[in-house]
Amino acid sequence: MKILITGGCGYIGSHTCVELQNAGFDVLIADNLSNSNQVVIDRIERITGKKPEFIQSDLSDNGQCSKVFEEFQGIEGVINFAASKAVGESMEKPVMYYKNNLGIILNVIENMQKHGIKYFVQSSSCTVYGEPEALPIKETSPVKDATSPYGHTKQIAEQMLAFITASTDINAIALRYFNPIGAHASALIGELPNGVPNNLVPFITQTAAGIRKELKVFGSDYPTPDGTCIRDYIHVVDLAKAHVVALKRMVEKKNKEKLEFFNIGTGHGYSVLEVINSFEKSTGVKLNWSFAPRRAGDIIQIWADTSFAERELGWKAQEDINSMTLSAWQWQQKLDKK
């Protein structure tokens, strides 16, 4: 089967391309390269022995999106990663986030209908739950008011998919994942944001490498054991494998609803300071860091109940926090050598 991966040159997308090709799928990547680099294509080939097809395309433009589906025949499923993804940036540029994140999905779905493509995996997020009332979060937990435009676009996308799958032949699975970190064991692909990182771990590794002078920890007075935010961090390779399993579930007609939701995390919450301590322990590198004021839009604490995904998908995260932080550092070290 040929699978279209939107945003496939990005962090999670590139790791998913590797796992798809390892599982025997043919991969077509469509990416506008706004926050990624085409060199990833060659690195995927080095890891898997097979080069994915690639087209540079801005899928928020319906003309460009239609061209992808018309030029590449035989697409049988889509995994959608193409989106703007920084919580802080979305607070500053909400219109851009709504236009880009939702426009891409609408354009892709419209072309899927036109070409009779039935399987869609959506890159969703634990941000759909907002600030949780009870932990751990289950798929049945209430979807509360979003705390950022980014989180709101993920909520709206799921609502759109509910109506679309109810009235079309399209089946969809929305993977609500928590905080992906780490890198492939080869250290050939990993997280490499353009400019100043918005996520914790690349800021940690860039600080350790001397690219950033100091790591800022946003908030020291949250109602958590050490005063810093708590997240469920998951290794990006574990996360990538979940996308392959979700796709196969639909292809093999094992899905029980036209639209399904799964939490993809480890089931464990780690504070910012615990992640810093893990990095220092696993790498032996001391970090220069200090506290800074809270950041707008940040949720205090959240981690997943993964029992439903484990039961229904037969999937479970394998890597622990120390292997995650170590692999991120190995990726950064290889980048520095280049």
C-alpha positions in Angstrom: 0.0 0.0 0.0 1.1 3.5 -0.8 0.6 5.9 2.2 0.7 9.7 1.9 2.5 11.2 4.9 1.8 15.0 5.1 4.6 16.8 7.0 6.7 13.6 6.6 10.0 15.5 6.7 9.2 16.7 10.2 10.2 15.2 13.5 7.4 12.7 14.1 6.6 12.3 10.4 10.1 11.2 9.5 10.2 8.5 12.3 6.8 7.3 11.2 8.1 7.0 7.6 10.9 4.8 8.8 8.5 2.5 10.7 6.0 2.3 7.8 8.8 1.3 5.3 10.1 -1.2 7.8 6.6 -2.6 7.9 6.4 -3.0 4.1 4.4 0.1 3.2 5.3 2.4 0.3 5.7 6.0 1.5 4.9 9.3 -0.3 5.9 12.5 1.6 4.3 15.8 1.0 5.9 18.7 3.0 6.3 22.4 2.5 9.7 22.3 4.4 8.6 25.3 6.6 9.9 23.6 9.7 11.9 20.7 8.3 14.6 19.8 5.8 14.7 17.7 2.6 17.9 16.0 3.7 15.7 13.8 5.9 14.7 11.9 2.8 18.2 10.6 2.3 18.5 9.7 6.0 15.3 7.7 5.9 16.8 5.8 2.9 20.0 5.2 4.9 18.0 3.7 7.8 15.5 1.6 5.8 17.4 0.9 2.5 14.5 2.5 0.6 14.0 6.1 -0.5 10.4 7.4 0.0 8.8 9.4 -2.8 8.7 13.2 -2.1 6.9 16.3 -3.3 7.3 19.8 -1.9 3.8 21.1 -1.4 1.9 23.5 0.7 -1.2 21.5 1.4 -3.1 24.5 2.9 -3.4 25.6 -0.8 -6.1 23.4 -2.3 -4.5 23.6 -5.8 -1.2 22.3 -4.6 -3.0 19.7 -2.5 -5.0 18.4 -5.5 -1.8 18.2 -7.5 -0.3 15.7 -5.1 -3.3 13.4 -5.4 -3.4 13.7 -9.1 0.3 13.2 -9.8 0.8 10.3 -7.5 -1.6 7.5 -8.3 -2.4 4.6 -5.9 -2.5 6.4 -2.6 -4.6 4.2 -0.2 -4.2 6.0 3.1 -3.1 9.3 4.7 -1.3 10.0 7.9 -1.6 13.7 8.6 1.3 15.5 10.5 1.2 18.8 8.5 0.5 21.5 11.0 1.9 24.4 13.0 2.5 23.1 16.4 3.9 25.5 19.0 1.6 26.5 21.9 3.3 29.8 22.6 3.4 30.8 18.9 -0.3 30.0 18.5 -1.1 32.4 21.3 0.6 35.1 19.3 -0.6 34.1 15.8 -4.0 32.4 16.2 -5.3 33.2 12.7 -2.3 31.5 11.1 -2.9 28.4 13.2 -6.6 28.1 12.4 -6.0 28.7 8.7 -3.1 26.3 8.3 -4.0 23.5 10.6 -7.7 23.2 9.7 -7.3 24.2 6.0 -4.8 21.3 5.4 -7.2 18.7 6.8 -10.1 20.0 4.8 -8.1 20.0 1.6 -6.7 16.5 2.2 -10.1 15.0 3.1 -11.7 16.6 0.0 -9.1 15.0 -2.2 -9.4 11.7 -0.4 -13.1 11.6 -1.2 -12.4 12.5 -4.8 -9.9 9.6 -5.2 -11.8 7.1 -3.1 -9.2 6.9 -0.3 -10.7 5.5 2.9 -8.1 5.5 5.7 -7.0 8.6 7.6 -4.8 8.8 10.8 -4.8 12.2 12.5 -2.0 13.6 14.5 -4.0 14.8 17.5 -2.8 15.8 20.9 -3.4 15.6 24.6 -4.0 19.3 24.5 -7.6 18.5 23.5 -8.3 17.7 27.1 -7.4 21.2 28.3 -6.5 21.4 32.0 -7.6 18.0 33.4 -9.8 17.7 36.5 -8.6 14.1 37.1 -5.5 12.1 36.3 -4.5 10.0 34.5 -6.4 11.1 31.4 -8.7 8.5 29.7 -10.2 8.7 26.2 -13.5 9.2 27.9 -12.3 12.2 29.9 -14.1 15.4 29.1 -12.7 17.5 26.3 -12.6 20.9 28.0 -12.0 24.4 26.7 -8.7 24.6 25.0 -6.0 26.7 26.7 -4.4 27.7 23.3 -5.3 28.1 19.6 -3.0 25.2 18.9 -5.0 22.9 21.2 -8.3 24.3 19.8 -7.3 23.4 16.2 -6.8 19.8 17.4 -10.3 19.8 19.0 -11.9 21.2 15.9 -10.1 18.7 13.7 -11.5 15.8 15.8 -15.0 17.4 15.6 -14.8 17.8 11.9 -13.7 14.2 11.5 -16.7 13.0 13.5 -19.1 14.5 11.0 -17.0 13.6 8.0 -16.6 9.9 8.9 -20.3 9.7 9.7 -21.4 10.7 6.2 -18.6 9.3 4.0 -16.6 6.1 3.4 -13.6 7.5 5.3 -12.4 5.8 8.4 -10.2 7.8 10.8 -8.2 7.3 14.0 -7.1 10.3 16.0 -4.0 9.6 18.0 -4.0 11.9 21.0 -0.3 11.8 21.8 1.5 13.3 24.7 5.0 14.7 24.6 7.3 13.0 22.0 11.0 13.3 22.7 14.2 11.4 21.8 15.6 10.3 18.4 16.1 7.2 16.2 18.8 4.8 17.5 20.8 5.6 14.3 21.0 9.3 15.3 20.3 10.0 11.7 16.9 11.6 12.3 15.6 13.5 15.4 14.0 16.8 16.5 15.6 19.8 14.8 13.3 22.9 15.0 14.1 26.0 13.0 15.2 28.9 15.2 14.7 28.8 19.0 13.1 25.6 20.1 9.6 25.7 21.6 9.9 22.3 23.2 11.8 21.3 26.3 14.2 18.6 25.2 15.7 20.2 22.1 16.3 23.3 24.2 18.0 21.1 26.7 20.3 19.4 24.1 21.1 22.8 22.4 22.0 24.3 25.8 24.2 21.3 26.6 25.9 21.7 23.2 26.6 25.4 23.8 24.2 26.6 21.1 21.9 28.2 23.7 23.5 30.0 26.7 20.9 28.9 29.2 17.8 26.8 29.6 14.8 28.7 30.9 12.3 26.7 33.0 9.0 28.4 32.7 7.4 28.6 36.1 8.5 27.4 39.5 5.3 27.8 41.5 2.9 25.4 39.9 0.9 23.1 42.3 3.2 20.1 41.6 5.7 18.3 43.9 8.7 20.4 42.6 6.8 23.5 41.3 7.3 22.7 37.6 4.9 21.4 34.9 4.4 17.7 34.5 4.1 15.9 31.2 3.9 12.4 29.8 7.0 12.1 27.7 7.1 9.3 25.0 9.9 8.2 22.8 9.3 9.3 19.2 10.0 5.7 17.9 7.3 4.3 20.2 5.0 7.0 18.9 5.8 6.3 15.3 5.0 2.6 15.7 1.6 3.5 17.1 0.7 5.2 13.7 1.6 2.0 11.8 -0.6 -0.1 14.2 -3.5 2.4 13.8 -3.3 2.3 10.0 -3.2 -1.5 10.0 -6.3 -1.6 12.3 -8.4 0.2 9.7 -6.9 -1.7 6.7 -7.6 -5.0 8.4 -11.2 -3.9 9.3 -10.6 -4.2 13.0 -11.7 -0.7 13.9 -15.0 -0.7 15.9 -16.1 2.8 15.0 -15.7 5.0 11.9 -13.7 7.4 14.1 -11.7 6.2 17.0 -9.5 8.0 19.6 -6.5 6.6 21.4 -4.1 8.1 24.0 -0.5 7.5 23.0 1.8 8.0 26.0 3.7 6.1 28.6 1.2 6.5 31.5 3.9 8.2 33.6 4.3 12.0 34.3 7.6 13.7 34.6 8.2 17.2 35.8 10.5 19.6 33.9 13.1 19.2 36.6 12.9 15.5 36.5 13.6 15.6 32.7 16.6 17.8 33.4 17.8 15.4 36.0 17.3 12.4 33.7 19.4 14.2 31.0 22.2 14.9 33.3 22.2 11.3 34.7 22.0 9.6 31.3 24.6 11.8 29.6 26.9 13.0 32.4 26.5 16.5 31.1 25.6 19.3 33.5 23.1 21.9 32.3 23.0 25.7 32.8 19.5 26.5 33.6 17.3 29.0 35.6 13.7 29.7 36.4 11.7 32.1 34.3 8.0 33.3 34.6 5.2 31.0 33.6 4.4 30.8 29.8 0.9 31.6 28.5 -1.1 28.5 27.5 0.8 25.9 29.4 -1.2 23.2 31.2 0.0 22.4 34.7 0.1 18.7 34.6 -1.1 15.8 32.4 -0.3 12.2 31.8 -2.2 9.4 30.0 -4.1 6.3 30.9 -2.9 4.1 28.1 -4.8 0.9 28.9 -7.4 1.4 26.1 -4.6 1.7 23.5 -2.8 -1.2 24.9 -5.9 -3.4 24.9 -7.4 -2.3 21.5 -4.2 -1.6 19.5 -1.9 -4.2 21.1 0.6 -1.3 21.4 2.6 -0.2 24.4 5.5 2.3 24.8 8.8 0.5 25.5 11.4 3.2 26.2 12.0 4.8 29.6 12.8 8.5 30.3 16.6 7.9 30.5 16.8 6.2 27.1 14.7 9.1 25.6 17.0 11.8 26.9 20.1 9.9 26.0 19.0 9.3 22.4 18.1 13.0 22.1 21.7 13.9 23.2 23.2 11.3 20.8 21.3 13.0 18.0 22.5 16.4 19.0 26.1 15.2 19.1 25.9 13.8 15.6 24.4 17.2 14.4 27.3 19.0 16.1 29.9 16.9 14.2 28.3 17.9 10.9 
